[in-house]
Amino acid sequence: MLFITGATGTVGNRVVHYLKHKDVTFKALTRTPEKLLTEGADHMTIVTGDIKDCSVWSDSLRGVETLFLILLDDAEEILQAARAKGVRNIVFLSSASINRLDAGYNENAIKHKKVEDQIQSYGFQYVFIRAEAFMHNTIYWRDLFRYNKGTIRLPALEAKLASVHEADIAEVISVVVTDFDRFSGQVLTLTGANILSQRNILTEISKQLEQSLELEEQTIEDFRSYMKNYIAEEYITLRVQDWEYSLKHELGMTGTVLAILGREPYTFREWISEHIRDFQ
């Protein structure tokens, strides 16, 4: 039996989609069960609850062998519950920021490494999926395109990303959780099909929108001042740290998606094509 947390999230909902087409039984945790009612999988049990309050749903871990876990600020409570209920294996969606030279002071790396360490300290068999930035993070640019007046301002236009499509992440996870022994003890780093600058990505969105737009370099200070009205300060800091790192260091690519799925990763061009209506 498998247990999927974040089952209606950006990655989790796709994991559920892939598992529906496999001959496995699984439980899916979500705060919004109505979003899964249309899935119609006879071998899926919907568990209603908030991942941060496992006391409400931890009994559902009984009989579960493999738990797919998304990030928590502190996974102690859920790991205690998982061990008490007999869970043996954990697949954790971690972050490739842990691999970087600045991991010791990169907030994203620190948060994910803490959970990795907790999982190991509890003695679980594990697989860590260290994914590069989700392509879906780009969705926060949509208002720049919806309301622009011919110019888009953004900092660090030459900063680079090895972003990975959330569908690639989810499909890899669906393979790992259903064939856990094959991957047990491994750290799998996922990257996209290529490394692109923010300028490259913005230009591709403009091209697919058939808009002629000027790109203007914005200062980090102006970006922080503007974005704090829309997203939490910690997420602004994460983006700035990623930009600053890529401007000073070469990003690496991996063949993990190809090795596990037998195909190349999806491209950013494909992701944009799928989501172009969000930017119109």
CORTA-V946454 format. One line per field, one symbol per residue. phi: phi as a letter, one per 30 degrees, with the letter a starting at -180 (. if undefined). burial: I if it has 16 or more other ideal C-beta (glycine too) atoms within 10 Angstrom, else O. Layout:
# CORTA-V946454
phi = ???
burial = ???
This chain:
# CORTA-V946454
phi = .cbcdidcdeceddeeeddeccdbcacbcadbeddcdddicdcccdcclcedbdddbdddddidcbccccdbebceddddddddcjdcbbccdcbddddddcedbdeddddddededdddddiddbbccccdedededdddeddddcdcjbccadhdcdcbcecddddeddddddddcbeedceicccccbddacbdddedddddedddhccbdcbdcdedddddddddbbdeddddddddddddddcbddccbcdddddcibdddcdedddedcdddcd
burial = IIIIIIIIIIIIIIIIOIIIOOOIOIIIIIOOOOOIOOIOIOOIOIIOIOIOOIOOIIOIIOOIOIIIIIIIOOIOOIIOIIOOIOIOIIIIIIIIIIOIOOIOOIOIIOIIIIIIOIIOOIOIIIIIIIIIIIIIIIOOIOOIIOOOOOOIIIIIIOIIIIIIIIIIIIIIIIIIIIOIOOIOOOIIIIIIIIIIIIIIIIOIIIOOOOOOIOOOOOOOOOIOOOIOOOOOOOIIOIIIIIIIIIOOOOOOOIOIIOOIOOOOIIIIIOIIOOIOOOIO
